[in-house]
Amino acid sequence: MKSRIIKALILNLIFIAFSCSNSGNSGENISGKASVKWYGIQEGMEKAKKEGKSIIMYFYTDWCVYCKKMDVQIFSDPDVSSFMNDRYISIRINPEIDKETILVMGKNFTPSQFMGQIGASGFPTTMFWDKKQKPLTVLPGYTEKETFLSVISYINDECYSKNVPLDDYIKRNNNCGKK
């Protein structure tokens, strides 16, 4: 009788452990809210190439206060996460831990070497790539939701290729066509 109860408790604990686990790439955060689907470097680059999508490459560290703020206030926001998941492949990189190389224009870089090449000196840093896997621009630091949404919309609409300044795009209510 006692062994049956112990077995039942152990099975319940195992069930609870598996129910509470979170892979980190599921598109949901621990609270069950929508969040960005993140990929590793190679997997994300290959998926973006295959699907013809632009890339958001997000550099963070575990100790960075503003990185955590981006996770909670920006990447967990349903408007942001939905837009990013639908239109981008999002790659999340911790240069202090990740050692996968990034291939850019025929050269391989570790994440920390690559951050140095793009002039990024702090965290968080968000980098945008076009559909042809060419680097476009870098957004340093924490960014408020409305500004971040405008930037990812601007890049998605390829307004940079039409020489429309971001400020004009925002003034035109996220439209890069003629007034």
CORWO-V853277 format. One record per residue. N is the residue number from 1. RES is the residue in one small letter. PSI is psi in whole degrees, -180 to 180 (none if undefined). NEAR is the number of other C-alpha atoms within 12 Angstrom. Layout:
BEGIN
N_RES_PSI_NEAR + N_RES_PSI_NEAR
END
This chain:
BEGIN
1_m_-48_7 + 2_k_-40_8 + 3_s_-33_9 + 4_r_-41_10 + 5_i_-43_11 + 6_i_-43_12 + 7_k_-42_13 + 8_a_-41_14 + 9_l_-44_14 + 10_i_-45_14 + 11_l_-40_14 + 12_n_-43_14 + 13_l_-42_14 + 14_i_-44_14 + 15_f_-45_13 + 16_i_-42_12 + 17_a_-45_12 + 18_f_-34_12 + 19_s_-32_12 + 20_c_-9_15 + 21_s_151_17 + 22_n_123_15 + 23_s_-18_15 + 24_g_-20_21 + 25_n_12_23 + 26_s_-14_19 + 27_g_3_28 + 28_e_148_26 + 29_n_-178_25 + 30_i_-34_19 + 31_s_-3_13 + 32_g_-3_16 + 33_k_156_20 + 34_a_145_28 + 35_s_173_32 + 36_v_140_37 + 37_k_113_31 + 38_w_148_35 + 39_y_160_28 + 40_g_173_31 + 41_i_-61_33 + 42_q_-46_26 + 43_e_-45_21 + 44_g_-44_32 + 45_m_-43_35 + 46_e_-43_24 + 47_k_-43_23 + 48_a_-43_31 + 49_k_-46_21 + 50_k_-41_15 + 51_e_-6_18 + 52_g_38_20 + 53_k_155_29 + 54_s_166_38 + 55_i_139_43 + 56_i_120_46 + 57_m_117_42 + 58_y_118_39 + 59_f_129_44 + 60_y_172_36 + 61_t_162_26 + 62_d_-26_19 + 63_w_-7_14 + 64_c_117_20 + 65_v_-44_17 + 66_y_-25_24 + 67_c_-43_29 + 68_k_-38_21 + 69_k_-40_24 + 70_m_-43_32 + 71_d_-47_36 + 72_v_-46_26 + 73_q_-26_25 + 74_i_-60_29 + 75_f_-17_38 + 76_s_-5_30 + 77_d_131_29 + 78_p_-37_24 + 79_d_-46_24 + 80_v_-51_34 + 81_s_-39_35 + 82_s_-46_25 + 83_f_-46_29 + 84_m_-44_37 + 85_n_-34_32 + 86_d_-37_24 + 87_r_-13_27 + 88_y_162_37 + 89_i_124_43 + 90_s_126_42 + 91_i_127_39 + 92_r_125_37 + 93_i_128_36 + 94_n_101_29 + 95_p_-19_32 + 96_e_-18_19 + 97_i_-48_15 + 98_d_132_22 + 99_k_-1_19 + 100_e_142_25 + 101_t_156_23 + 102_i_123_31 + 103_l_115_20 + 104_v_118_23 + 105_m_46_12 + 106_g_1_10 + 107_k_140_12 + 108_n_137_18 + 109_f_145_22 + 110_t_161_23 + 111_p_-41_34 + 112_s_-37_29 + 113_q_-41_23 + 114_f_-41_28 + 115_m_-40_30 + 116_g_-39_16 + 117_q_-35_18 + 118_i_1_24 + 119_g_13_18 + 120_a_130_25 + 121_s_3_21 + 122_g_180_27 + 123_f_148_33 + 124_p_159_33 + 125_t_130_37 + 126_t_128_38 + 127_m_141_36 + 128_f_138_37 + 129_w_146_34 + 130_d_-179_31 + 131_k_-16_27 + 132_k_11_20 + 133_q_42_30 + 134_k_132_21 + 135_p_137_25 + 136_l_-59_28 + 137_t_168_23 + 138_v_137_29 + 139_l_104_29 + 140_p_147_26 + 141_g_-176_25 + 142_y_142_28 + 143_t_132_26 + 144_e_155_21 + 145_k_-52_23 + 146_e_-41_18 + 147_t_-44_22 + 148_f_-44_32 + 149_l_-40_29 + 150_s_-42_31 + 151_v_-47_36 + 152_i_-29_45 + 153_s_-44_30 + 154_y_-47_36 + 155_i_-41_39 + 156_n_-39_31 + 157_d_-2_26 + 158_e_38_27 + 159_c_-26_27 + 160_y_-33_26 + 161_s_-15_16 + 162_k_9_17 + 163_n_35_16 + 164_v_120_23 + 165_p_147_22 + 166_l_-41_28 + 167_d_-43_19 + 168_d_-40_22 + 169_y_-46_29 + 170_i_-42_24 + 171_k_-30_18 + 172_r_23_17 + 173_n_51_19 + 174_n_50_29 + 175_n_126_26 + 176_c_10_27 + 177_g_-173_21 + 178_k_153_13 + 179_k_none_12
END
